[in-house]
């Protein structure tokens, strides 16, 4: 077993637990749909974070080309996985009654949810720059515009409880992320 494969097991388990938590929460929501008070913004964030975790997990593959790993590389990449797990875990309580109100839950936890999202995007900056610095991947031209926007919007999300903002931000996040991924993929193909 190569070193990356060995180290990647823990990272995969932590990120996989985040995905599992989202899927179990969604499953319970569907099963209890007659009594649960779902909230479309919360539901969209479930999809957004699932896509985010999967995208970062896919991006972790670039690390497989790193020839020499240090404990600090491993610790840093694991910290990113932990932040993503916490982000997923904030969307669903471990157990919820059949009359649960997801709108109230979302706004009660929004500071933590968007605060952790801010931390995750903050970790993405040195992680992405480090990948470029070690020759693992080229830094996309739009990256700093993208990351500054995501950091700013997640910070506002942590601070404000304005429902209009959150009803704007959830779908914007989806479109902005998928647009960025599409543009950077097209740029890589064209190069």
MIDOSE-1310 file (N, C-alpha, C; in nm, 2 decimals, decimal comma, always signed):
residues 191
xxxx	+0,08/-0,12/+0,00/+0,00/+0,00/+0,00/+0,09/+0,12/+0,00; +0,07/+0,21/-0,09/+0,14/+0,34/-0,10/+0,11/+0,43/+0,01; +0,19/+0,52/+0,04/+0,17/+0,61/+0,16/+0,04/+0,69/+0,14; +0,02/+0,75/+0,03/-0,10/+0,82/+0,01/-0,23/+0,74/+0,03
xxxx	-0,23/+0,61/-0,02/-0,34/+0,53/+0,01/-0,36/+0,50/+0,15; -0,25/+0,48/+0,23/-0,26/+0,46/+0,37/-0,32/+0,58/+0,44; -0,26/+0,70/+0,41/-0,31/+0,82/+0,47/-0,45/+0,86/+0,43; -0,48/+0,83/+0,30/-0,61/+0,86/+0,25/-0,73/+0,79/+0,31
xxxx	-0,70/+0,68/+0,38/-0,80/+0,60/+0,44/-0,87/+0,68/+0,55; -0,80/+0,74/+0,63/-0,86/+0,82/+0,74/-0,94/+0,94/+0,68; -0,88/+1,01/+0,59/-0,94/+1,12/+0,52/-1,08/+1,08/+0,46; -1,07/+0,96/+0,39/-1,19/+0,91/+0,33/-1,30/+0,87/+0,43
xxxx	-1,26/+0,81/+0,54/-1,35/+0,78/+0,64/-1,42/+0,90/+0,70; -1,34/+1,00/+0,73/-1,40/+1,12/+0,79/-1,50/+1,19/+0,69; -1,46/+1,20/+0,56/-1,55/+1,27/+0,47/-1,67/+1,18/+0,44; -1,64/+1,04/+0,44/-1,75/+0,95/+0,42/-1,86/+0,96/+0,53
xxxx	-1,81/+0,98/+0,65/-1,90/+1,00/+0,76/-1,99/+1,12/+0,75; -1,93/+1,23/+0,69/-2,01/+1,35/+0,66/-2,12/+1,32/+0,56; -2,08/+1,25/+0,45/-2,18/+1,21/+0,35/-2,29/+1,12/+0,41; -2,24/+1,03/+0,49/-2,34/+0,94/+0,56/-2,44/+1,01/+0,65
xxxx	-2,39/+1,11/+0,72/-2,47/+1,19/+0,81/-2,58/+1,27/+0,72; -2,54/+1,32/+0,61/-2,63/+1,39/+0,52/-2,74/+1,30/+0,47; -2,69/+1,18/+0,43/-2,79/+1,08/+0,37/-2,88/+1,03/+0,47; -2,84/+1,00/+0,60/-2,93/+0,95/+0,70/-3,03/+1,06/+0,74
xxxx	-2,98/+1,19/+0,75/-3,07/+1,30/+0,78/-3,18/+1,31/+0,68; -3,13/+1,31/+0,55/-3,23/+1,32/+0,44/-3,33/+1,20/+0,44; -3,28/+1,08/+0,47/-3,37/+0,96/+0,47/-3,47/+0,98/+0,58; -3,43/+1,02/+0,70/-3,53/+1,04/+0,81/-3,63/+1,15/+0,77
xxxx	-3,58/+1,26/+0,71/-3,67/+1,36/+0,67/-3,78/+1,31/+0,57; -3,73/+1,23/+0,48/-3,83/+1,17/+0,38/-3,93/+1,08/+0,45; -3,87/+0,99/+0,54/-3,96/+0,90/+0,61/-4,06/+0,96/+0,70; -4,03/+1,08/+0,76/-4,11/+1,15/+0,85/-4,18/+1,27/+0,79
xxxx	-4,19/+1,27/+0,65/-4,23/+1,39/+0,58/-4,37/+1,44/+0,61; -4,45/+1,35/+0,67/-4,59/+1,39/+0,70/-4,60/+1,48/+0,82; -4,50/+1,47/+0,91/-4,50/+1,54/+1,03/-4,38/+1,64/+1,05; -4,28/+1,62/+0,97/-4,16/+1,71/+0,97/-4,20/+1,84/+0,90
xxxx	-4,15/+1,95/+0,95/-4,16/+2,08/+0,88/-4,03/+2,11/+0,81; -4,02/+2,07/+0,68/-3,90/+2,08/+0,60/-3,89/+2,23/+0,56; -3,77/+2,27/+0,52/-3,74/+2,41/+0,48/-3,65/+2,40/+0,36; -3,70/+2,45/+0,25/-3,63/+2,44/+0,12/-3,48/+2,49/+0,12
xxxx	-3,46/+2,59/+0,20/-3,32/+2,64/+0,21/-3,23/+2,54/+0,27; -3,28/+2,48/+0,38/-3,20/+2,37/+0,45/-3,18/+2,25/+0,35; -3,29/+2,21/+0,28/-3,28/+2,10/+0,19/-3,17/+2,13/+0,08; -3,17/+2,25/+0,03/-3,08/+2,29/-0,08/-2,93/+2,29/-0,02
xxxx	-2,92/+2,33/+0,11/-2,78/+2,33/+0,17/-2,74/+2,18/+0,18; -2,83/+2,09/+0,20/-2,79/+1,95/+0,21/-2,73/+1,91/+0,08; -2,79/+1,94/-0,03/-2,74/+1,91/-0,16/-2,61/+1,98/-0,19; -2,60/+2,11/-0,15/-2,48/+2,19/-0,17/-2,36/+2,13/-0,10
xxxx	-2,38/+2,09/+0,03/-2,27/+2,04/+0,11/-2,23/+1,90/+0,06; -2,33/+1,82/+0,01/-2,30/+1,69/-0,05/-2,21/+1,71/-0,17; -2,24/+1,81/-0,26/-2,16/+1,84/-0,37/-2,02/+1,89/-0,33; -2,02/+1,97/-0,23/-1,89/+2,03/-0,18/-1,80/+1,92/-0,13
xxxx	-1,85/+1,83/-0,05/-1,77/+1,72/+0,01/-1,72/+1,63/-0,10; -1,81/+1,60/-0,19/-1,77/+1,51/-0,31/-1,66/+1,58/-0,39; -1,68/+1,71/-0,42/-1,58/+1,78/-0,50/-1,45/+1,79/-0,43; -1,44/+1,82/-0,30/-1,32/+1,82/-0,23/-1,25/+1,68/-0,23
xxxx	-1,34/+1,58/-0,20/-1,29/+1,44/-0,20/-1,22/+1,41/-0,33; -1,29/+1,45/-0,44/-1,23/+1,42/-0,57/-1,10/+1,50/-0,59; -1,10/+1,62/-0,54/-0,97/+1,71/-0,55/-0,86/+1,65/-0,47; -0,89/+1,57/-0,37/-0,78/+1,52/-0,28/-0,70/+1,42/-0,36
xxxx	-0,75/+1,37/-0,47/-0,67/+1,27/-0,56/-0,54/+1,34/-0,60; -0,54/+1,47/-0,62/-0,42/+1,53/-0,67/-0,30/+1,51/-0,57; -0,34/+1,49/-0,44/-0,23/+1,46/-0,34/-0,17/+1,33/-0,36; -0,22/+1,24/-0,44/-0,16/+1,11/-0,46/-0,03/+1,12/-0,54
xxxx	-0,01/+1,23/-0,60/+0,12/+1,25/-0,68/+0,23/+1,31/-0,59; +0,20/+1,34/-0,47/+0,30/+1,40/-0,38/+0,40/+1,29/-0,34; +0,52/+1,31/-0,37/+0,62/+1,21/-0,35/+0,66/+1,19/-0,20; +0,68/+1,30/-0,13/+0,72/+1,30/+0,01/+0,62/+1,36/+0,10
xxxx	+0,56/+1,28/+0,18/+0,46/+1,33/+0,27/+0,52/+1,36/+0,41; +0,48/+1,47/+0,47/+0,52/+1,50/+0,61/+0,40/+1,49/+0,70; +0,42/+1,48/+0,82/+0,31/+1,47/+0,92/+0,22/+1,60/+0,90; +0,28/+1,71/+0,87/+0,21/+1,84/+0,86/+0,12/+1,84/+0,74
xxxx	+0,17/+1,78/+0,63/+0,08/+1,77/+0,51/-0,05/+1,68/+0,55; -0,02/+1,57/+0,61/-0,13/+1,48/+0,65/-0,22/+1,55/+0,75; -0,17/+1,62/+0,85/-0,25/+1,69/+0,95/-0,34/+1,80/+0,88; -0,28/+1,87/+0,79/-0,35/+1,98/+0,72/-0,46/+1,92/+0,64
xxxx	-0,44/+1,82/+0,56/-0,54/+1,76/+0,47/-0,65/+1,70/+0,56; -0,61/+1,64/+0,67/-0,71/+1,58/+0,76/-0,80/+1,69/+0,83; -0,74/+1,80/+0,86/-0,81/+1,91/+0,92/-0,92/+1,96/+0,82; -0,89/+1,96/+0,69/-0,99/+2,00/+0,59/-1,11/+1,90/+0,59
xxxx	-1,07/+1,77/+0,60/-1,18/+1,66/+0,61/-1,26/+1,68/+0,73; -1,20/+1,71/+0,84/-1,28/+1,73/+0,97/-1,37/+1,85/+0,96; -1,32/+1,96/+0,90/-1,41/+2,08/+0,88/-1,53/+2,04/+0,79; -1,51/+1,96/+0,69/-1,62/+1,92/+0,60/-1,72/+1,83/+0,67
xxxx	-1,67/+1,74/+0,75/-1,76/+1,66/+0,83/-1,84/+1,74/+0,93; -1,78/+1,84/+1,00/-1,86/+1,93/+1,09/-1,96/+2,01/+1,01; -1,92/+2,05/+0,89/-2,02/+2,13/+0,81/-2,14/+2,04/+0,78; -2,12/+1,92/+0,74/-2,23/+1,83/+0,71/-2,31/+1,80/+0,84
xxxx	-2,24/+1,78/+0,95/-2,31/+1,74/+1,07/-2,39/+1,86/+1,13; -2,37/+1,98/+1,09/-2,45/+2,09/+1,14/-2,59/+2,10/+1,08; -2,61/+2,03/+0,97/-2,73/+2,04/+0,90/-2,84/+1,95/+0,96; -2,80/+1,84/+1,03/-2,90/+1,75/+1,09/-2,86/+1,72/+1,23
xxxx	-2,95/+1,73/+1,32/-2,92/+1,68/+1,46/-2,91/+1,52/+1,45; -2,84/+1,47/+1,54/-2,82/+1,32/+1,54/-2,96/+1,25/+1,55; -3,05/+1,31/+1,62/-3,18/+1,25/+1,63/-3,28/+1,36/+1,64; -3,39/+1,35/+1,57/-3,49/+1,45/+1,57/-3,63/+1,39/+1,58
xxxx	-3,72/+1,46/+1,66/-3,86/+1,41/+1,67/-3,94/+1,42/+1,54; -4,05/+1,36/+1,54/-4,13/+1,36/+1,42/-4,20/+1,49/+1,39; -4,20/+1,59/+1,48/-4,25/+1,72/+1,46/-4,15/+1,83/+1,44; -4,03/+1,79/+1,40/-3,91/+1,88/+1,39/-3,93/+1,99/+1,29
xxxx	-3,89/+2,11/+1,33/-3,90/+2,23/+1,24/-3,76/+2,26/+1,19; -3,73/+2,23/+1,06/-3,60/+2,25/+1,01/-3,57/+2,40/+0,98; -3,67/+2,48/+0,96/-3,65/+2,62/+0,94/-3,59/+2,68/+1,07; -3,65/+2,65/+1,18/-3,60/+2,70/+1,31/-3,47/+2,65/+1,34
xxxx	-3,44/+2,52/+1,31/-3,31/+2,46/+1,34/-3,20/+2,52/+1,26; -3,23/+2,55/+1,13/-3,14/+2,61/+1,04/-3,09/+2,75/+1,09; -3,19/+2,83/+1,12/-3,15/+2,96/+1,17/-3,09/+2,97/+1,31; -3,12/+2,87/+1,39/-3,06/+2,86/+1,52/-2,91/+2,82/+1,51
xxxx	-2,88/+2,74/+1,41/-2,74/+2,69/+1,39/-2,67/+2,76/+1,28; -2,73/+2,86/+1,22/-2,66/+2,93/+1,10/-2,53/+2,98/+1,13; -2,51/+3,04/+1,25/-2,38/+3,10/+1,28/-2,27/+2,99/+1,28; -2,30/+2,88/+1,34/-2,20/+2,77/+1,34/-2,18/+2,71/+1,20
xxxx	-2,30/+2,69/+1,13/-2,29/+2,63/+1,00/-2,20/+2,72/+0,90; -2,23/+2,85/+0,90/-2,16/+2,93/+0,80/-2,02/+2,97/+0,86; -2,00/+2,97/+0,99/-1,87/+2,98/+1,05/-1,78/+2,87/+1,01; -1,83/+2,75/+1,02/-1,75/+2,63/+0,98/-1,73/+2,63/+0,83
xxxx	-1,83/+2,68/+0,75/-1,81/+2,69/+0,61/-1,70/+2,79/+0,58; -1,69/+2,90/+0,65/-1,59/+3,00/+0,64/-1,45/+2,94/+0,67; -1,44/+2,86/+0,77/-1,32/+2,79/+0,81/-1,28/+2,69/+0,70; -1,37/+2,62/+0,64/-1,34/+2,52/+0,54/-1,29/+2,59/+0,41
xxxx	-1,35/+2,70/+0,37/-1,30/+2,78/+0,26/-1,17/+2,84/+0,29; -1,15/+2,88/+0,41/-1,01/+2,93/+0,45/-0,91/+2,83/+0,44; -0,94/+2,70/+0,48/-0,84/+2,59/+0,47/-0,82/+2,56/+0,32; -0,92/+2,59/+0,23/-0,90/+2,56/+0,09/-0,79/+2,64/+0,03
xxxx	-0,77/+2,77/+0,08/-0,67/+2,86/+0,02/-0,53/+2,80/+0,03; -0,48/+2,77/+0,15/-0,34/+2,72/+0,15/-0,34/+2,58/+0,09; -0,45/+2,50/+0,10/-0,45/+2,36/+0,04/-0,43/+2,37/-0,11; -0,50/+2,46/-0,17/-0,49/+2,48/-0,32/-0,36/+2,54/-0,36
xxxx	-0,31/+2,64/-0,29/-0,18/+2,70/-0,32/-0,07/+2,60/-0,30; -0,08/+2,52/-0,19/+0,02/+2,42/-0,17/+0,02/+2,31/-0,28; -0,09/+2,28/-0,33/-0,10/+2,18/-0,44/-0,02/+2,24/-0,57; -0,04/+2,37/-0,59/+0,02/+2,43/-0,70/+0,17/+2,44/-0,67
xxxx	+0,21/+2,48/-0,55/+0,35/+2,50/-0,51/+0,43/+2,37/-0,52; +0,36/+2,25/-0,50/+0,43/+2,13/-0,51/+0,42/+2,06/-0,65; +0,36/+2,14/-0,74/+0,35/+2,09/-0,88/+0,24/+1,99/-0,90; +0,15/+1,98/-0,81/+0,04/+1,88/-0,82/-0,07/+1,92/-0,91
xxxx	-0,10/+2,05/-0,92/-0,20/+2,10/-1,00/-0,18/+2,25/-1,03; -0,23/+2,29/-1,14/-0,22/+2,43/-1,17/-0,33/+2,51/-1,10; -0,30/+2,63/-1,06/-0,40/+2,71/-0,99/-0,49/+2,78/-1,09; -0,62/+2,75/-1,08/-0,71/+2,81/-1,18/-0,71/+2,96/-1,17
xxxx	-0,72/+3,03/-1,29/-0,72/+3,18/-1,29/-0,83/+3,24/-1,21; -0,94/+3,18/-1,21/-1,06/+3,24/-1,13/-1,06/+3,21/-0,99; -0,96/+3,14/-0,94/-0,96/+3,08/-0,80/-0,98/+3,19/-0,70; -0,90/+3,29/-0,70/-0,90/+3,39/-0,59/-1,03/+3,48/-0,59
xxxx	-1,08/+3,50/-0,71/-1,22/+3,57/-0,72/-1,32/+3,48/-0,66; -1,32/+3,35/-0,69/-1,41/+3,25/-0,64/-1,40/+3,24/-0,49; -1,28/+3,22/-0,44/-1,27/+3,19/-0,30/-1,30/+3,32/-0,22; -1,26/+3,44/-0,27/-1,30/+3,56/-0,19/-1,45/+3,58/-0,18
xxxx	-1,52/+3,54/-0,29/-1,67/+3,55/-0,29/-1,72/+3,45/-0,19; -1,68/+3,33/-0,19/-1,73/+3,23/-0,10/-1,70/+3,27/+0,04; -1,58/+3,32/+0,07/-1,55/+3,36/+0,21/-1,64/+3,47/+0,25; -1,65/+3,57/+0,17/-1,73/+3,69/+0,21/-1,88/+3,65/+0,23
xxxx	-1,93/+3,57/+0,14/-2,08/+3,53/+0,15/-2,10/+3,44/+0,27; -2,01/+3,35/+0,30/-2,03/+3,26/+0,42/-2,01/+3,34/+0,55; -1,93/+3,44/+0,55/-1,91/+3,53/+0,67/-2,04/+3,61/+0,69; -2,10/+3,66/+0,58/-2,23/+3,73/+0,59/-2,34/+3,63/+0,64
xxxx	-2,34/+3,51/+0,59/-2,43/+3,41/+0,63/-2,42/+3,38/+0,78; -2,30/+3,38/+0,83/-2,28/+3,36/+0,98/-2,33/+3,47/+1,06; -2,33/+3,59/+1,01/-2,36/+3,71/+1,09/-2,51/+3,74/+1,08; -2,57/+3,73/+0,96/-2,71/+3,77/+0,94/-2,81/+3,66/+0,95
xxxx	-2,92/+3,69/+1,01/-3,03/+3,59/+1,01/-3,14/+3,64/+0,91; -3,11/+3,73/+0,83/-3,20/+3,78/+0,73/-3,25/+3,67/+0,63; -3,37/+3,63/+0,63/-3,42/+3,52/+0,56/-3,40/+3,54/+0,41; -3,42/+3,67/+0,36/-3,40/+3,69/+0,22/-3,26/+3,66/+0,17
xxxx	-3,16/+3,70/+0,26/-3,02/+3,67/+0,23/-3,00/+3,52/+0,21; -3,05/+3,44/+0,31/-3,03/+3,30/+0,30/-3,11/+3,23/+0,19; -3,22/+3,29/+0,15/-3,30/+3,24/+0,04/-3,23/+3,27/-0,09; -3,15/+3,38/-0,09/-3,07/+3,41/-0,21/-2,94/+3,33/-0,21
xxxx	-2,87/+3,32/-0,10/-2,74/+3,26/-0,09/-2,74/+3,11/-0,12; -2,84/+3,03/-0,08/-2,84/+2,89/-0,10/-2,84/+2,85/-0,25; -2,93/+2,91/-0,33/-2,93/+2,88/-0,47/-2,81/+2,95/-0,54; -2,77/+3,07/-0,50/-2,65/+3,13/-0,56/-2,53/+3,04/-0,54
xxxx	-2,51/+2,99/-0,42/-2,40/+2,90/-0,39/-2,39/+2,79/-0,49; -2,50/+2,73/-0,52/-2,51/+2,61/-0,61/-2,46/+2,65/-0,75; -2,52/+2,76/-0,80/-2,49/+2,81/-0,94/-2,35/+2,86/-0,95; -2,30/+2,93/-0,84/-2,17/+2,99/-0,84/-2,06/+2,87/-0,84
xxxx	-2,08/+2,78/-0,75/-1,99/+2,67/-0,74/-1,98/+2,58/-0,87; -2,10/+2,55/-0,92/-2,10/+2,47/-1,05/-2,05/+2,54/-1,17; -2,08/+2,68/-1,17/-2,02/+2,76/-1,28/-1,87/+2,77/-1,27; -1,82/+2,78/-1,15/-1,67/+2,79/-1,13/-1,61/+2,65/-1,18
xxxx	-1,67/+2,54/-1,13/-1,62/+2,41/-1,17/-1,62/+2,39/-1,32; -1,73/+2,43/-1,38/-1,75/+2,42/-1,52/-1,64/+2,50/-1,60; -1,62/+2,63/-1,56/-1,53/+2,72/-1,62/-1,38/+2,67/-1,61; -1,35/+2,62/-1,49/-1,21/+2,57/-1,47/-1,19/+2,44/-1,54
xxxx	-1,29/+2,36/-1,55/-1,28/+2,24/-1,63/-1,26/+2,27/-1,78; -1,34/+2,36/-1,83/-1,33/+2,40/-1,97/-1,19/+2,46/-2,00; -1,14/+2,54/-1,91/-1,01/+2,60/-1,92/-0,90/+2,50/-1,92; -0,91/+2,39/-1,84/-0,81/+2,29/-1,83/-0,82/+2,20/-1,96
xxx	-0,94/+2,18/-2,02/-0,95/+2,11/-2,14/-0,89/+2,18/-2,26; -0,91/+2,31/-2,26/-0,87/+2,40/-2,37/-0,71/+2,41/-2,37; -0,66/+2,40/-2,25/-0,51/+2,42/-2,24/-0,43/+2,30/-2,29
